[in-house]
Amino acid sequence: MSSGLCDCFLLRRHGAARAGGAPGGQESRVLSQEALMSQDLVYQEISVSSLPETQNQAAPKQDPAFNTFQTSTLGMVDPGERVSVTLRREFGEEALNALQKTKEQRETLKQQITELFNSPSFQVYKGYVDDPRNTDNAWMETVAVNYHDASGSSVAQLPLEAGDDAGKVAWVEIDSTLQLYASHARFLEIIALERGAHWE
């Protein structure tokens, strides 16, 4: 049995195409609801123009150990636990504050998370990833999967609230200049290309 890591990232892509289109004359198409889930990270990428800017959502923080942009603390994949189970658990605990909810509220969150994880998906990457924690004897491997919520019926409805050991939760507009952890920027670039979205 092995253990892994689970990060939670909440990102937002702009809700409208840029005036003048993308470089090279190509029209920039905006990503709809996205979620990138993997063994050592959980990305939530979303473009919902109806979300109020003042809504209590998760905020990025700095990891002093690696001095890089991060949005959650690390959580372990329990020995023998399936990655999909870990993702649901960590996402619920850290991005939705499920541990502090009533039984009825947790049941509602469970249904919303299940709907998200039942969204169409594709495997973005599987294998070794560059990571500052890697050594000659131990290294990070990941399986990154993108979940696509085109209707806005699952991701947009999630009541984001930092919980457990997460500091804050917030929607963050994404582009290629973000200082993301390890190989995470590459995963987002792959998704942008797959979904026909502009990657600056």
N, C-alpha and C positions, 0 to 999 in steps of 0.2 A: 504494500500500500504506500502511496505517496501523498505528499502535501503540496499545495500550490498557494498562490496568492490571488486575492480578488480586490481590484480597485473599482471605484465607482466614479465615473465622469459624466457630467451633465453639460452638454454643449448645444448651442443654438445657431442655426444658419439663418442669414437674413431672409426676410419674408418676401422680398421683391427683387426682380432682375435689375441689374445695374443699368443706368442710362448709357446708351452707346454700345452696350454689349460687352462681351469679353474680348481680351486681346486677340488679334488675328481676325476680327470681324465676326467671331462666333457669338451667337446669342447666349447669354448666361442663363441657365435654367436652375431654379432653386430646388434644393432637396426638400422633400416633404418630411414627414415624421421619420426619424431614424433612431435606431438603437444598435450600438455595437457592443456585443457581449462576448466576453472571453474568460479564460481561466484566471488570468491575472489582471483583468480589467473589465469594467463595464462602462461602455460609452453610451451616452444618451444624446443623440443629435436630433434637433427638432427645429422646424420652421413653422411656427404658428403665430400669425400676425395678430390674432385676437387675444393673446396672452397679455394681461396688464403688466406694464413695466414695474409696477410697485408690488406685484405679488410676491409673497414670501417664498423665495426659491433658493436653491443651494449656491453657495459662493465659493470661488476658488481660494486656495490657500497655498502657502509656500512650504515645501518640505525642507527644513533646515539642513537635513543630512545630505541632500543632493542639490539644493539650491535650484529647484526646478518647479515649474507650474504643476500643481496637483490639486485635485478637488476632493480627495478623501483619504482616510488612513487605510492601511492595509489590513485585510482579514484573511484568515487561513481557510483553505479548503480542507475540511475534516478528512482524516484517513478513511478511505473507502467510499467517500461521498461523491456522487456524480456532480460534474461541473455545473450542469443546468440547475441542480438543486441549490448549490452554493450561490449561484448568481441570483436566484430568486430571493434567497434568504438575506444575502448581503445588501441587495438593492432595497428590499423592504425595510431592513433595519437602519441603513445609513441614509438613504435618500427619501424615505417615507416615514421614518421614525415609528415603525411598526411596534417596537417593544413598548412604547408608551401609550398605545391605543387600547381602547376597550375591545372586548371580544367581538362585538358587532362591527366595529370599525376595522379590525384586522380581517374579518371575513370579507368586507367590501374591498379592502386593499388586495386581498388574495385573488379575488375575481378580476380586478383590474390588471394585476401583474400577469395572471394567466392569459388574459386576452392579449397583452403585449407579447408574451413569449409564443403565442400561437400565430403571430403575424408572419407574413412571408419573410423568408430569410435566405442568406447565402453565406458560405464560409469565406471569410476574407483572408485568413492566414492560419497556418498551423505549423508550429515548429519552434526552433530556437529564436530568441530575440535578444538584441543588445540591451544590456541592463547594467547599471553601475554595481549591482550586487553580485554579478557573475564572478566566479573564480575559476581556477583550473580544475577544481574538483566538484563544483556545483554551479548550476546555471539555470536561467529561466527559460521555460518553453511555454507556449501559449496556443490556444485555439480561439481565434477571433471570429465572431459571427455577427453579421448585420441583420437586424430585424427592421422591416419596413412597414410603417403604419401610414398608408397613403390616405386613409379616410379621416385621420385625426381623432378616432374614437377611443384610442387607448392611451397613448403617450400624453396627448394634450390634456387628458382628464385627470392625470395623476396629481394628487395633492402633495407636491414636494415639500418636505420638511426634514431638516438635518436631524439625525438621531444617532444613537449608540455613540461611537467614538468619532463620528464625522463632525467637522467644525461648522461648516455652512453648506448651503446648496443654492445654486444660481444657474440661470440660463446664460450661456456665454456664446457670443457670435464667433463663428470659426473662420479662420483663413490660414494660409500657409505660414504666417508669421508668428503664430502662437508657439510659445515655448512649452511643448508638451513633454511628458515623461517618456524616456526610452524610445521605443519604436512606434509610439502611439500616433504621431503625426503621419507616418507612412500608412497606417491603417485607414485613417480618415481620407487620405489622398486616394487610396484604392476605391473606397466607397464613393467618393465624389465622381470619379471616372466611371464607375459601374452605373451610377444613377444619373449620369449625364449632367452633373452639376459643375459649376465653375469653381476651380481651385486656384486661388490667387497665388 
